[in-house]
Amino acid sequence: EEMQAKNINKLDLFDRLDNHLKGKIINFASSDIVVNTVAKYLRVFPVLSRIYFYHNIPNFNGEKEMKAQKWHKDGMGYKGLDFFISITDITLDNGPLLFLKKNNLLGAFSRIENALLNPARGERNKITNEEFSKVYDESEIDNIVGSKGTCVIVDSYNCYHKGGYVKKGDRVMLRIAFDTIDSTVLNVDEERY
């Protein structure tokens, strides 16, 4: 109801969690296995930069995909690693994360040419489905459809991805993001991206 009243379809609930649960999430994110996994990929000691506990619901204002629901790469650094963990069962109808399967040789430096012109706040470098399908085939796309607890690890700076577009039902997703010290997200408001 609160989300409908504000005409939004995503709410970050992390600050609303009780301190005990927040502590468990932070302990998991800073555990040896997670930090070692991330450090091995990043090749430097990682910075735990963001933890989100997203709740997505259907879009009630009639708009189509918007902001992070469109194809994009997070543009705040050269390399990062995000853990997307489903808290609810995820179907194709309740906003799965979609991402490219294959690695891109240019990584963070590659771009699809036809990004949105004159983008609104939060839509810079976003790609429509139509433009994305001109470059990538559906067979090159994977998703995080599965039962609660399903996890996918994505370098969101190097991999095109999108998620959270709920057609029916709702989705709750935990996102734990790691960066290298050069990431601009450590110094600026992420909503610009």
C-alpha positions as CSV (number, residue, x, y, z in Angstrom):
1,E,0.0,0.0,0.0
2,E,2.8,2.4,0.8
3,M,4.5,1.7,-2.5
4,Q,1.2,2.2,-4.4
5,A,0.6,5.5,-2.6
6,K,4.0,6.8,-3.6
7,N,3.6,5.4,-7.2
8,I,6.8,3.3,-7.0
9,N,7.4,-0.3,-7.7
10,K,10.6,-0.9,-5.7
11,L,11.4,-0.3,-2.1
12,D,14.7,-0.9,-0.3
13,L,13.8,-2.5,3.0
14,F,17.3,-3.0,4.4
15,D,17.1,-0.1,6.9
16,R,13.7,-1.5,8.1
17,L,15.2,-4.9,9.1
18,D,15.8,-5.6,12.7
19,N,19.5,-5.2,13.8
20,H,19.9,-9.0,14.4
21,L,18.9,-9.8,10.8
22,K,21.1,-7.0,9.5
23,G,24.0,-8.4,11.5
24,K,23.5,-11.8,10.0
25,I,23.5,-10.4,6.4
26,I,26.7,-8.4,7.1
27,N,28.3,-11.4,8.7
28,F,27.5,-13.5,5.6
29,A,28.7,-10.7,3.3
30,S,32.0,-10.4,5.2
31,S,32.5,-14.1,5.7
32,D,35.8,-15.6,4.6
33,I,34.3,-17.6,1.7
34,V,32.5,-14.6,0.3
35,V,35.4,-12.2,0.7
36,N,37.9,-14.7,-0.8
37,T,35.6,-15.4,-3.7
38,V,35.2,-11.7,-4.5
39,A,38.9,-11.0,-4.0
40,K,39.9,-13.8,-6.3
41,Y,37.7,-12.3,-9.0
42,L,38.6,-8.6,-8.4
43,R,42.3,-9.4,-7.8
44,V,42.3,-6.8,-5.0
45,F,40.8,-6.7,-1.5
46,P,37.1,-5.9,-2.1
47,V,35.1,-3.1,-0.6
48,L,31.6,-4.1,0.6
49,S,29.9,-1.0,-0.8
50,R,26.1,-1.7,-0.8
51,I,23.5,-4.0,0.6
52,Y,20.0,-3.8,-0.7
53,F,16.9,-5.7,0.4
54,Y,14.6,-5.0,-2.6
55,H,10.8,-5.5,-2.6
56,N,9.3,-5.2,-6.1
57,I,5.6,-5.1,-6.9
58,P,3.8,-4.6,-10.2
59,N,3.9,-1.2,-11.8
60,F,0.5,0.5,-11.1
61,N,1.1,3.7,-13.0
62,G,0.8,2.0,-16.4
63,E,4.4,2.6,-17.4
64,K,6.6,0.0,-19.0
65,E,10.0,-1.0,-17.9
66,M,11.9,1.9,-16.4
67,K,15.3,2.6,-14.8
68,A,17.1,-0.6,-13.8
69,Q,14.3,-2.6,-15.4
70,K,15.9,-1.7,-18.8
71,W,19.2,-3.3,-20.0
72,H,22.2,-1.6,-18.6
73,K,25.7,-2.0,-17.0
74,D,26.3,-0.2,-13.7
75,G,28.7,2.5,-14.7
76,M,30.5,3.3,-11.4
77,G,33.7,1.5,-11.9
78,Y,35.9,-0.9,-13.9
79,K,35.0,-4.1,-12.1
80,G,32.7,-5.1,-9.3
81,L,30.8,-8.2,-8.1
82,D,27.2,-8.5,-7.0
83,F,25.5,-11.3,-5.2
84,F,21.7,-11.4,-6.1
85,I,19.9,-13.8,-3.7
86,S,16.2,-14.4,-4.1
87,I,14.3,-14.3,-0.8
88,T,11.0,-15.2,-2.5
89,D,10.5,-17.7,-5.3
90,I,11.3,-16.0,-8.6
91,T,9.3,-16.6,-11.8
92,L,9.3,-15.0,-15.2
93,D,6.3,-13.0,-14.0
94,N,7.6,-11.5,-10.8
95,G,10.7,-9.6,-11.9
96,P,13.7,-12.0,-12.4
97,L,17.2,-10.6,-12.9
98,L,18.1,-11.1,-16.6
99,F,21.8,-11.0,-17.6
100,L,24.1,-11.9,-20.5
101,K,25.8,-15.3,-20.2
102,K,28.9,-14.5,-22.2
103,N,31.9,-12.4,-21.2
104,N,32.6,-9.3,-23.2
105,L,36.2,-8.7,-24.2
106,L,36.0,-5.0,-23.6
107,G,34.2,-5.4,-20.3
108,A,33.2,-2.0,-18.8
109,F,34.4,-0.2,-21.9
110,S,31.9,-1.8,-24.3
111,R,28.7,0.0,-25.0
112,I,25.6,-0.5,-27.1
113,E,25.3,2.5,-29.4
114,N,21.6,3.3,-29.1
115,A,21.1,4.1,-25.5
116,L,18.1,6.2,-24.6
117,L,18.3,9.8,-25.8
118,N,17.6,12.6,-23.3
119,P,17.3,10.1,-20.4
120,A,15.3,10.8,-17.3
121,R,16.9,10.5,-13.9
122,G,18.1,7.0,-13.4
123,E,17.9,6.1,-17.1
124,R,21.4,7.1,-18.3
125,N,22.9,4.4,-20.6
126,K,19.8,2.3,-20.4
127,I,18.9,0.2,-23.5
128,T,15.4,-0.7,-24.6
129,N,14.5,-4.3,-25.3
130,E,14.2,-3.5,-29.0
131,E,17.7,-2.1,-29.3
132,F,19.2,-4.8,-27.1
133,S,17.7,-7.6,-29.3
134,K,19.4,-6.1,-32.3
135,V,22.8,-6.8,-30.7
136,Y,22.1,-9.9,-28.5
137,D,20.0,-13.0,-29.2
138,E,17.6,-14.4,-26.6
139,S,19.8,-17.6,-26.4
140,E,22.6,-15.4,-24.9
141,I,20.5,-14.3,-22.0
142,D,20.1,-16.1,-18.6
143,N,18.0,-15.3,-15.6
144,I,17.6,-16.0,-11.8
145,V,14.3,-17.8,-12.1
146,G,14.2,-20.3,-9.2
147,S,13.1,-21.0,-5.7
148,K,14.0,-18.8,-2.8
149,G,17.6,-19.0,-1.9
150,T,18.7,-19.1,-5.5
151,C,21.8,-16.9,-6.0
152,V,23.6,-15.6,-9.0
153,I,26.9,-13.7,-8.9
154,V,27.3,-11.0,-11.6
155,D,29.9,-8.4,-12.4
156,S,27.3,-5.6,-12.9
157,Y,29.9,-3.2,-14.3
158,N,30.9,-5.6,-17.2
159,C,27.7,-7.5,-17.8
160,Y,24.5,-6.1,-19.3
161,H,21.6,-6.9,-17.0
162,K,18.1,-5.8,-15.9
163,G,15.5,-6.9,-13.4
164,G,12.6,-6.1,-11.1
165,Y,9.9,-5.7,-13.8
166,V,7.0,-7.4,-12.0
167,K,4.0,-8.4,-14.1
168,K,2.2,-10.1,-11.2
169,G,3.0,-11.0,-7.7
170,D,6.0,-9.6,-6.0
171,R,9.7,-10.2,-5.6
172,V,12.1,-9.8,-2.7
173,M,15.8,-9.9,-3.5
174,L,18.9,-9.4,-1.4
175,R,21.7,-7.7,-3.3
176,I,25.2,-7.5,-1.9
177,A,27.6,-5.4,-3.9
178,F,31.4,-5.4,-3.8
179,D,33.6,-2.8,-5.5
180,T,37.3,-1.9,-5.9
181,I,38.5,1.2,-4.3
182,D,38.4,3.2,-7.6
183,S,34.6,2.8,-7.8
184,T,32.7,6.1,-8.0
185,V,29.8,4.6,-6.0
186,L,31.9,5.1,-2.9
187,N,31.7,8.8,-3.4
188,V,28.5,9.8,-5.3
189,D,24.8,9.2,-5.3
190,E,24.1,5.9,-7.3
191,E,20.7,7.1,-8.4
192,R,22.4,9.2,-11.1
193,Y,23.3,5.9,-12.9
